[in-house]
Amino acid sequence: MKKDKKEIRNKIVTLRMNESEFSKAHANCKKTTEKYLGNYLRKLALHEPVTVIHRNGSADDFLKEMVLLRKELNAIGNNLNQSVHKLHTLEKIPEFRAWIQLYEQTRKEVANKTEAISVKAHQMYQQWSQE
């Protein structure tokens, strides 16, 4: 696919920067949707719009917390499933009592983690609703 004559960029402009200026320009470019520093600088020079990506740090923190809680809940759920499966295969009463105690402990862990998720979600809701 050939570009039209007017679309070919054959003019070179040299821009010199020191290390701190270059680092700042590169960091600013990373905050936009532009993949290349040259495209970013070209748009700035020609006063064309540049799409800047705004990240919500509190949302990122919330998502990290939720991922950790989800992993913990999955592990607890697996333990719970194993406990129930074991209960179905038991034949002796002493073993049965030990597994009931383990089940009760696991159930409490699930309840605690669920409460932690609820509290964290409510905190994030309160924080976002104030913005």
MDAnalysis code that builds the backbone (N, CA, C; Angstrom):
import MDAnalysis as mda
import numpy as np

u = mda.Universe.empty(393, n_residues=131, atom_resindex=np.repeat(np.arange(131), 3), trajectory=True)
u.add_TopologyAttr("name", ["N", "CA", "C"] * 131)
u.add_TopologyAttr("resid", np.arange(1, 132))
u.add_TopologyAttr("resname", ["MET", "LYS", "LYS", "ASP", "LYS", "LYS", "GLU", "ILE", "ARG", "ASN", "LYS", "ILE", "VAL", "THR", "LEU", "ARG", "MET", "ASN", "GLU", "SER", "GLU", "PHE", "SER", "LYS", "ALA", "HIS", "ALA", "ASN", "CYS", "LYS", "LYS", "THR", "THR", "GLU", "LYS", "TYR", "LEU", "GLY", "ASN", "TYR", "LEU", "ARG", "LYS", "LEU", "ALA", "LEU", "HIS", "GLU", "PRO", "VAL", "THR", "VAL", "ILE", "HIS", "ARG", "ASN", "GLY", "SER", "ALA", "ASP", "ASP", "PHE", "LEU", "LYS", "GLU", "MET", "VAL", "LEU", "LEU", "ARG", "LYS", "GLU", "LEU", "ASN", "ALA", "ILE", "GLY", "ASN", "ASN", "LEU", "ASN", "GLN", "SER", "VAL", "HIS", "LYS", "LEU", "HIS", "THR", "LEU", "GLU", "LYS", "ILE", "PRO", "GLU", "PHE", "ARG", "ALA", "TRP", "ILE", "GLN", "LEU", "TYR", "GLU", "GLN", "THR", "ARG", "LYS", "GLU", "VAL", "ALA", "ASN", "LYS", "THR", "GLU", "ALA", "ILE", "SER", "VAL", "LYS", "ALA", "HIS", "GLN", "MET", "TYR", "GLN", "GLN", "TRP", "SER", "GLN", "GLU"])
u.atoms.positions = np.array([
    [0.847, -1.166, 0.000],
    [0.000, 0.000, 0.000],
    [0.893, 1.230, 0.000],
    [0.752, 2.044, -1.021],
    [1.576, 3.226, -1.169],
    [0.887, 4.439, -0.559],
    [1.668, 5.290, 0.104],
    [1.121, 6.517, 0.670],
    [1.053, 7.587, -0.408],
    [0.077, 8.476, -0.249],
    [0.015, 9.627, -1.157],
    [1.252, 10.494, -0.939],
    [1.584, 11.285, -1.955],
    [2.758, 12.156, -1.875],
    [2.710, 13.059, -0.654],
    [1.515, 13.617, -0.366],
    [1.418, 14.572, 0.740],
    [1.509, 13.886, 2.111],
    [1.305, 12.563, 2.181],
    [1.362, 11.853, 3.449],
    [2.768, 11.362, 3.795],
    [3.655, 11.345, 2.849],
    [5.011, 10.867, 3.104],
    [5.754, 11.912, 3.927],
    [6.325, 11.459, 5.019],
    [7.075, 12.369, 5.885],
    [8.547, 12.322, 5.466],
    [8.964, 13.319, 4.731],
    [10.349, 13.340, 4.267],
    [11.119, 14.543, 4.805],
    [10.508, 15.316, 5.672],
    [11.173, 16.460, 6.303],
    [11.624, 16.039, 7.693],
    [12.853, 16.343, 8.024],
    [13.419, 15.930, 9.299],
    [13.598, 17.161, 10.182],
    [13.130, 17.038, 11.397],
    [13.325, 18.081, 12.398],
    [14.092, 17.441, 13.548],
    [15.174, 18.070, 13.950],
    [15.983, 17.538, 15.033],
    [15.681, 18.313, 16.304],
    [15.479, 17.585, 17.368],
    [15.187, 18.196, 18.656],
    [16.174, 17.626, 19.659],
    [16.904, 18.496, 20.309],
    [17.881, 18.037, 21.294],
    [17.332, 18.262, 22.697],
    [17.523, 17.252, 23.538],
    [17.068, 17.325, 24.929],
    [18.169, 16.784, 25.828],
    [18.197, 17.282, 27.069],
    [19.095, 16.651, 28.033],
    [18.386, 15.430, 28.601],
    [19.068, 14.685, 29.444],
    [18.520, 13.420, 29.939],
    [17.225, 13.611, 30.723],
    [17.162, 14.627, 31.565],
    [15.954, 14.833, 32.372],
    [14.769, 15.259, 31.505],
    [15.005, 16.090, 30.493],
    [13.924, 16.492, 29.587],
    [13.399, 15.293, 28.798],
    [14.342, 14.469, 28.325],
    [13.942, 13.285, 27.571],
    [13.140, 12.322, 28.445],
    [13.601, 12.134, 29.671],
    [12.887, 11.242, 30.600],
    [11.484, 11.758, 30.873],
    [11.350, 13.068, 31.054],
    [10.044, 13.658, 31.315],
    [9.130, 13.517, 30.094],
    [9.670, 13.772, 28.894],
    [8.874, 13.624, 27.671],
    [8.445, 12.177, 27.482],
    [9.348, 11.255, 27.746],
    [9.044, 9.825, 27.606],
    [7.984, 9.400, 28.627],
    [8.107, 9.897, 29.866],
    [7.124, 9.569, 30.904],
    [5.751, 10.136, 30.537],
    [5.723, 11.351, 30.005],
    [4.448, 11.953, 29.585],
    [3.839, 11.183, 28.428],
    [4.680, 10.698, 27.529],
    [4.196, 9.904, 26.395],
    [3.559, 8.603, 26.882],
    [4.144, 7.996, 27.912],
    [3.625, 6.736, 28.445],
    [2.229, 6.915, 29.063],
    [1.883, 8.140, 29.438],
    [0.571, 8.422, 30.028],
    [-0.505, 8.633, 28.957],
    [-0.127, 8.497, 27.697],
    [-1.067, 8.713, 26.595],
    [-1.294, 7.405, 25.853],
    [-2.132, 7.473, 24.832],
    [-2.395, 6.299, 24.002],
    [-1.367, 6.150, 22.878],
    [-0.455, 7.115, 22.755],
    [0.562, 7.049, 21.702],
    [1.607, 5.993, 22.032],
    [1.956, 5.167, 21.045],
    [2.937, 4.110, 21.254],
    [4.366, 4.618, 21.089],
    [4.534, 5.632, 20.259],
    [5.874, 6.107, 19.938],
    [6.053, 7.560, 20.365],
    [7.232, 7.849, 20.889],
    [7.558, 9.198, 21.328],
    [7.482, 10.187, 20.170],
    [7.923, 9.773, 18.980],
    [7.886, 10.651, 17.805],
    [6.465, 11.090, 17.466],
    [5.517, 10.165, 17.496],
    [4.118, 10.512, 17.221],
    [3.587, 11.468, 18.281],
    [3.942, 11.208, 19.530],
    [3.500, 12.063, 20.631],
    [4.026, 13.485, 20.450],
    [5.333, 13.615, 20.184],
    [5.933, 14.934, 20.010],
    [5.380, 15.647, 18.769],
    [5.135, 14.889, 17.694],
    [4.568, 15.475, 16.478],
    [3.197, 16.085, 16.767],
    [2.368, 15.341, 17.486],
    [1.035, 15.842, 17.813],
    [1.111, 17.089, 18.695],
    [2.043, 17.092, 19.629],
    [2.202, 18.281, 20.468],
    [2.636, 19.491, 19.641],
    [3.604, 19.267, 18.738],
    [4.123, 20.357, 17.917],
    [3.056, 20.920, 16.981],
    [2.170, 20.062, 16.500],
    [1.131, 20.492, 15.557],
    [-0.182, 20.853, 16.251],
    [-0.165, 20.893, 17.574],
    [-1.348, 21.219, 18.380],
    [-2.532, 20.319, 18.064],
    [-2.219, 19.048, 17.832],
    [-3.270, 18.053, 17.620],
    [-3.632, 17.438, 18.973],
    [-4.844, 16.939, 19.100],
    [-5.236, 16.361, 20.395],
    [-4.457, 15.077, 20.713],
    [-4.116, 14.949, 21.973],
    [-3.431, 13.770, 22.477],
    [-4.322, 13.176, 23.565],
    [-4.619, 11.897, 23.444],
    [-5.472, 11.234, 24.427],
    [-4.625, 10.797, 25.610],
    [-4.941, 11.367, 26.776],
    [-4.208, 11.051, 27.995],
    [-5.018, 10.026, 28.783],
    [-4.320, 9.030, 29.296],
    [-4.961, 7.976, 30.078],
    [-4.896, 8.374, 31.545],
    [-6.057, 8.482, 32.172],
    [-6.117, 8.795, 33.595],
    [-6.393, 7.511, 34.355],
    [-5.542, 7.199, 35.309],
    [-5.711, 5.990, 36.112],
    [-6.200, 6.394, 37.492],
    [-7.135, 5.632, 37.993],
    [-7.637, 5.848, 39.336],
    [-6.847, 4.929, 40.265],
    [-5.934, 5.519, 41.035],
    [-5.076, 4.735, 41.915],
    [-5.856, 3.957, 42.952],
    [-6.917, 4.558, 43.466],
    [-7.706, 3.854, 44.472],
    [-8.412, 2.650, 43.855],
    [-8.826, 2.779, 42.605],
    [-9.455, 1.635, 41.925],
    [-8.434, 0.519, 41.715],
    [-7.198, 0.881, 41.374],
    [-6.146, -0.118, 41.205],
    [-5.878, -0.842, 42.521],
    [-5.815, -0.072, 43.623],
    [-5.604, -0.681, 44.938],
    [-6.761, -1.616, 45.286],
    [-7.960, -1.166, 44.976],
    [-9.148, -1.978, 45.252],
    [-9.089, -3.299, 44.485],
    [-8.728, -3.219, 43.213],
    [-8.650, -4.422, 42.403],
    [-7.582, -5.382, 42.918],
    [-6.448, -4.851, 43.369],
    [-5.399, -5.709, 43.924],
    [-5.910, -6.429, 45.168],
    [-6.602, -5.683, 46.034],
    [-7.163, -6.295, 47.245],
    [-8.180, -7.375, 46.881],
    [-9.023, -7.084, 45.900],
    [-10.054, -8.041, 45.514],
    [-9.446, -9.310, 44.912],
    [-8.364, -9.158, 44.153],
    [-7.699, -10.326, 43.567],
    [-7.131, -11.206, 44.677],
    [-6.495, -10.585, 45.682],
    [-5.956, -11.356, 46.801],
    [-7.066, -12.056, 47.577],
    [-8.154, -11.335, 47.844],
    [-9.269, -11.944, 48.564],
    [-9.882, -13.086, 47.764],
    [-9.966, -12.896, 46.452],
    [-10.527, -13.947, 45.601],
    [-9.673, -15.210, 45.651],
    [-8.357, -15.036, 45.607],
    [-7.459, -16.184, 45.687],
    [-7.626, -16.914, 47.018],
    [-7.718, -16.136, 48.098],
    [-7.898, -16.755, 49.409],
    [-9.236, -17.492, 49.478],
    [-10.283, -16.874, 48.949],
    [-11.591, -17.528, 48.957],
    [-11.586, -18.806, 48.122],
    [-10.892, -18.782, 46.993],
    [-10.787, -19.992, 46.174],
    [-10.090, -21.115, 46.935],
    [-9.010, -20.759, 47.642],
    [-8.290, -21.773, 48.417],
    [-9.178, -22.326, 49.530],
    [-9.892, -21.445, 50.199],
    [-10.785, -21.887, 51.274],
    [-11.913, -22.740, 50.699],
    [-12.455, -22.333, 49.555],
    [-13.508, -23.116, 48.914],
    [-13.036, -24.509, 48.532],
    [-11.797, -24.604, 48.043],
    [-11.234, -25.919, 47.715],
    [-11.124, -26.789, 48.964],
    [-10.658, -26.177, 50.062],
    [-10.560, -26.926, 51.320],
    [-11.939, -27.399, 51.773],
    [-12.914, -26.533, 51.623],
    [-14.278, -26.874, 52.027],
    [-14.812, -28.037, 51.187],
    [-14.591, -27.976, 49.898],
    [-15.033, -29.060, 49.023],
    [-14.354, -30.376, 49.374],
    [-13.063, -30.319, 49.678],
    [-12.354, -31.523, 50.076],
    [-12.912, -32.079, 51.393],
    [-13.252, -31.175, 52.316],
    [-13.808, -31.601, 53.604],
    [-15.145, -32.301, 53.415],
    [-16.013, -31.707, 52.616],
    [-17.323, -32.312, 52.378],
    [-17.169, -33.665, 51.692],
    [-16.258, -33.734, 50.728],
    [-16.017, -35.002, 50.043],
    [-15.535, -36.060, 51.039],
    [-14.631, -35.663, 51.932],
    [-14.108, -36.599, 52.925],
    [-15.215, -37.058, 53.876],
    [-16.108, -36.130, 54.259],
    [-17.222, -36.495, 55.141],
    [-18.085, -37.600, 54.526],
    [-18.265, -37.537, 53.226],
    [-19.080, -38.546, 52.542],
    [-18.409, -39.920, 52.498],
    [-17.091, -39.976, 52.670],
    [-16.383, -41.250, 52.564],
    [-15.988, -41.839, 53.918],
    [-16.290, -41.122, 55.006],
    [-15.879, -41.597, 56.334],
    [-16.735, -42.763, 56.813],
    [-16.091, -43.632, 57.566],
    [-16.806, -44.774, 58.129],
    [-16.747, -44.783, 59.652],
    [-15.741, -44.121, 60.228],
    [-15.565, -44.167, 61.673],
    [-15.968, -42.835, 62.300],
    [-16.582, -42.892, 63.466],
    [-17.073, -41.707, 64.167],
    [-15.953, -40.745, 64.572],
    [-14.817, -41.195, 65.139],
    [-13.770, -40.235, 65.528],
    [-13.266, -39.404, 64.346],
    [-13.088, -40.055, 63.214],
    [-12.675, -39.308, 62.018],
    [-13.734, -38.299, 61.635],
    [-14.958, -38.678, 61.754],
    [-16.083, -37.818, 61.404],
    [-16.073, -36.549, 62.264],
    [-15.813, -36.693, 63.550],
    [-15.775, -35.535, 64.458],
    [-14.633, -34.592, 64.087],
    [-13.495, -35.136, 63.760],
    [-12.351, -34.299, 63.374],
    [-12.668, -33.506, 62.115],
    [-13.324, -34.130, 61.166],
    [-13.663, -33.423, 59.931],
    [-14.771, -32.387, 60.162],
    [-15.658, -32.652, 61.102],
    [-16.688, -31.651, 61.422],
    [-16.025, -30.406, 62.009],
    [-15.027, -30.595, 62.865],
    [-14.304, -29.456, 63.434],
    [-13.571, -28.679, 62.343],
    [-12.948, -29.388, 61.426],
    [-12.260, -28.734, 60.313],
    [-13.258, -27.978, 59.440],
    [-14.403, -28.591, 59.199],
    [-15.442, -27.931, 58.412],
    [-15.890, -26.636, 59.088],
    [-16.093, -26.684, 60.393],
    [-16.542, -25.494, 61.119],
    [-15.495, -24.383, 61.048],
    [-14.233, -24.744, 61.169],
    [-13.146, -23.768, 61.057],
    [-13.124, -23.145, 59.652],
    [-13.259, -23.963, 58.642],
    [-13.261, -23.475, 57.258],
    [-14.466, -22.577, 57.000],
    [-15.615, -22.957, 57.543],
    [-16.818, -22.150, 57.372],
    [-16.625, -20.766, 57.987],
    [-15.967, -20.712, 59.156],
    [-15.696, -19.425, 59.803],
    [-14.742, -18.579, 58.962],
    [-13.735, -19.215, 58.351],
    [-12.797, -18.501, 57.481],
    [-13.528, -17.898, 56.279],
    [-14.418, -18.673, 55.684],
    [-15.192, -18.171, 54.546],
    [-16.041, -16.980, 54.984],
    [-16.678, -17.083, 56.140],
    [-17.510, -15.980, 56.642],
    [-16.658, -14.739, 56.896],
    [-15.472, -14.906, 57.477],
    [-14.586, -13.768, 57.743],
    [-14.119, -13.102, 56.452],
    [-13.739, -13.908, 55.469],
    [-13.270, -13.337, 54.198],
    [-14.406, -12.643, 53.458],
    [-15.576, -13.214, 53.525],
    [-16.728, -12.589, 52.892],
    [-17.015, -11.244, 53.546],
    [-16.909, -11.193, 54.859],
    [-17.108, -9.928, 55.575],
    [-16.030, -8.912, 55.187],
    [-14.780, -9.374, 55.043],
    [-13.688, -8.485, 54.634],
    [-13.949, -7.898, 53.252],
    [-14.458, -8.717, 52.352],
    [-14.789, -8.232, 51.012],
    [-15.887, -7.190, 51.103],
    [-16.882, -7.450, 51.891],
    [-17.997, -6.519, 52.038],
    [-17.525, -5.182, 52.606],
    [-16.702, -5.225, 53.636],
    [-16.191, -3.992, 54.256],
    [-15.341, -3.219, 53.261],
    [-14.466, -3.902, 52.558],
    [-13.584, -3.237, 51.593],
    [-14.388, -2.621, 50.449],
    [-15.370, -3.346, 49.966],
    [-16.214, -2.818, 48.890],
    [-16.968, -1.593, 49.368],
    [-17.453, -1.615, 50.591],
    [-18.176, -0.457, 51.132],
    [-17.237, 0.741, 51.287],
    [-16.005, 0.505, 51.752],
    [-15.022, 1.590, 51.869],
    [-14.738, 2.220, 50.509],
    [-14.558, 1.382, 49.493],
    [-14.277, 1.907, 48.160],
    [-15.479, 2.667, 47.618],
    [-16.672, 2.175, 47.879],
    [-17.876, 2.873, 47.437],
    [-17.948, 4.254, 48.079],
    [-17.685, 4.326, 49.374],
    [-17.716, 5.615, 50.077],
    [-16.663, 6.567, 49.509],
    [-15.477, 6.052, 49.251],
    [-14.396, 6.886, 48.721],
    [-14.744, 7.404, 47.320],
    [-15.243, 6.540, 46.448],
    [-15.573, 6.954, 45.081],
    [-16.766, 7.882, 45.042],
    [-17.723, 7.701, 45.953],
    [-18.919, 8.544, 45.912],
    [-18.619, 9.968, 46.369],
    [-17.483, 10.170, 47.062],
    [-17.101, 11.515, 47.499],
    [-16.439, 12.307, 46.384],
    [-15.909, 11.632, 45.380],
    [-15.186, 12.324, 44.298],
    [-16.120, 13.049, 43.368],
])
